[in-house]
């Protein structure tokens, strides 16, 4: 007599997660994928052709990628230096700085946009102060430069939280051993520090890119429809006052998913080809 298969108890504990993941991740993704290929009277690639031939939608994709790349690179560089400083700082100062980073990492969306408007808007406190000091003639928060600043601002705390454990894992004995063997600071970071941090740096950069591409609330509260980005275009197509085109929005959403998937594949490729300690 054959014994009946009984799944392990651990699999039953995963069932609620599987149900939530399927309902809120897989099902919406499947609906978006179907909508992207749905046209009047059937199925086709008409929405993707429209996006490819429209300079307006191509501009939204390129601008989203540009802001995501620049803000993520700036964010990870600033976060790396900040993490290095935190690991060299101890006691109460470090705890206060980490607590402040935790708080600012959750400060996003409409409150963040409102804070930047108060500080750096046309009549913002810092803007007027810098103009009176003659340091800035004109500064437009609602431009490409302003968006770069606000994107970088909310990328830095997230980058610090993700990179800090990796920097904390760098042991002082490694530096001392490298110094005893005649390695300078540059040699230490090239052959020991960077290879040890490489997986965390690549993984954090991938998360920051995804975070920037998917940002909507902050940028919409700041510039509304006055700046052409992917998330704003998608929102207008599903909730605009004039023309509702949810299937075209699904196509743009699927392109966004494809971009994020491509970034993940590049991340995995970089992880496989990461430098190793001691490799020359």
N, C-alpha and C positions, 0 to 999 in steps of 0.2 A: 504494500500500500504506500503510495507516494505521500510524502509529507507536504502539507500546504505551506506555501510561502507566506511568511509573516515579516513585514517590513520592520526594521529596527525602530525602537522607540524614538530615536533622534529624528527620523524622517517625519514622524507625526508632529514633532515640535516645529518643523520647517513648513508644515502645511499652511498655517496662517500667513507666513511671509510670502509663500508662493501665491496664495490667493490675492493678497494685496498687490504684489508685484504684477501679477497678470491683469488685475482690474485697472491699475493706475499707470502701468508702463506699457505692457504688451498690447492691450486692447486699444488704447489711444493711438499707439504707433501704427497698429494695423489699420485703424480707421483713417489716419492721415495718409498712409501709403495707398490705400484704395482711392481716396479722394484725389490724390495727385494725378492719377491716371484716368479719372472719370471725366468724360466730356459729354456734351449734349448728344444723347442717342447712343452712347456706347463708351468705348475705352480708346485711349490713344495718348500720344505724347504732345498734344497741342499746348498744354500749359508750360511744358519745358521749352518748347519752341518759342513761345511768347516771351519767356524769361530770357532766353538766349539772344533773341533779336531786339530786346528792349534795352536801350541805354540806361533807362531809369532804374530797372531792376539790377542790371550789371553794376551800376554805381552803388546801389545799396549793398551788394555782396562785397565789392572791393573796399568800400568804406568800413564795413563791419570787420573785415579781415585786417585792414590797416590799423584801426583803433585797437583791436584785440592783440595783434602782434606787438605793437609799440608799448601799450600799457602793460602787457604781460612781461615783456623783457625788462622794462623799467622797474616794474613791481618786484620781479625776482631778484634783480641786482640790488635794489634797496633793501629787500628782505634779507638777502644773504649777508650784507654788511651789518644789518641790525642784529641778526642772529649771532654773528661772530662777536659783536659787542656785548650781547646778553650773556653769552657763555663766558666772557671775560669779567663779567660783573656778578657779584654775589650779594647775599643778604637781602635786606628789605628793598633795596632799589630794584633788584631783579624781579622780585615778587610784584612790586607795584607796576613795573613796566609790562610784565606778562599779563597782569590783570587789565591794564589799560588796553593792551592789544586784543584781549578777548572781548572787551566791551566794544571797541571800534570795529571789530570784524563783523559784528551784528548791526552796525550802524549803517544802513543802506536804504535804498528806495527813496520814497518821498522825503523823509526827514533829512537824509543826506543832501538831496538836491536843495531843500529849503535852507539848510545851513550854508551851503556854498553860495546861494543867492544873497543871503545876508552878509556874507564876508566878501565875496568877490563879484557880486552882481554889478550892474551899471552904477548903482548908488551904494554899493557895499562898503562896509567899514574899512577893510584893508585896501580896497580899490581907491577910495577917496584919500586915505592916508598916503598911499604910494604916489598918487597924483600930486598931492600938496608938497611932498618931498622931492618931486621931480624925477623919481625913479621910473615911473611908468607914464607914458603919454596917454595911450588908450589901450584898454584891455577888455576883450569881449568874452565873457564866460560862456556865451551861447554859441561859440564857434568851435572849429575843430580843435584848436588849442585848449579851450576850456574843457571839452569832453575828454581830451587826453589826460588833463590834470585830475578830473573827478574819477575817471576810470582807474588811473594809477593809484589814487587815494584808497579806494576800497580793495585794490589788489594787494597792497602791501601788508595789511594785517593778516589776510588769509595766507599769504606767502610765508609770513613769520611763523604762524601756527603750524604750518606743514613742514617747514625746514628746521625749526628749533630742535626737535628730537634728533635729527641727523647731525646737527652741529654739536649737540650735547654728547653724541656718541663718539666724537673725536677724542681719543685719549691723550692725555698729556705725555704719557710714556712714549707715544709714537714720535712726538716732536723731539723729546729728549734723546731718543735713540738715533733719530735722523741727524741731530746736531752732533752727537758723538762720532757719527760716521762722516762728518764733514759737510753735511747738506745745509745749504742756506735756506732762508725762508721761501724763496721762489722754488727751489728744488723740493722742499717739503710739500708745498701745495700742489706742485705738478705731479709728483710721483706717489703721494700718500693722501693728502687732503682731498684733492679733486676726485681721484678715483673712488674714494670712500663716499663722497657726497654725490657722485654722478647720478645714481638711480633716483635719489630724492630730488635732485635739481630737475631732471627730465620729467619725473612724475608731477612735480609741482607746477612746472611750466605748462604741462598739458591741462591740468585742472584750471589754471588761471586763464588759459585761452578759452576753455569751455565756459568759464564764468563770465568772461567779457563778451563773448558772442551771444550768450543767452540773456544778457542784461536788458531789461525793458523798463521797469518802474522808474529807476533813477533818471535815465536819459529822457523818458517821456515827460516826467515831471519838470525836467530842466528845459528842454527845447520843444516839447510837443511834437508836431509834425514838420517842424522847420529844418530838420536834419534827416537825411535819407539813410536809414539803417535797416537791416533785415528784420529785426524784431518789430520796428515801427511799421514797416510795410505789411507784415503778417497781421498785426493787430488791426490796421486800417481795413484790410480785406475781409476781416471777419466781423468787425464792429463799426465800420465807417458809416457815415451819415448818407453818403451818396450811392456808392456802388459796392454791393456785397458780393464777393467772389470767394467763397470758402474753399472751393477746389483749387483755385490758383494759390490761395494761402497754404493749402496742404502741400502743393508743389514746392513752394518756398521753404516750408518747414522740412520737407524731405531733403532739400539741398542743404539746409542747416545740419540735419542729422548726418548727411554724407560728409560734410566738412569736418564735423566732430569725429566721425569714424576714421577719416583720413588722418587726422591729427593723432588719434590713438594708435593707428598702425605705424605712423612715423615714430611715435614714442617707443613702441615695442621694438622697432628696428634700431633706434638709438640705444635702447637698453641692451640689446644683444651685442652691439658693437661698442659698448662702453669701455673706457680705459681701465686697465687693471693696475693695482699698485705694484711698482717694481718694473713695469713694462717700459722699455726704452725704444 
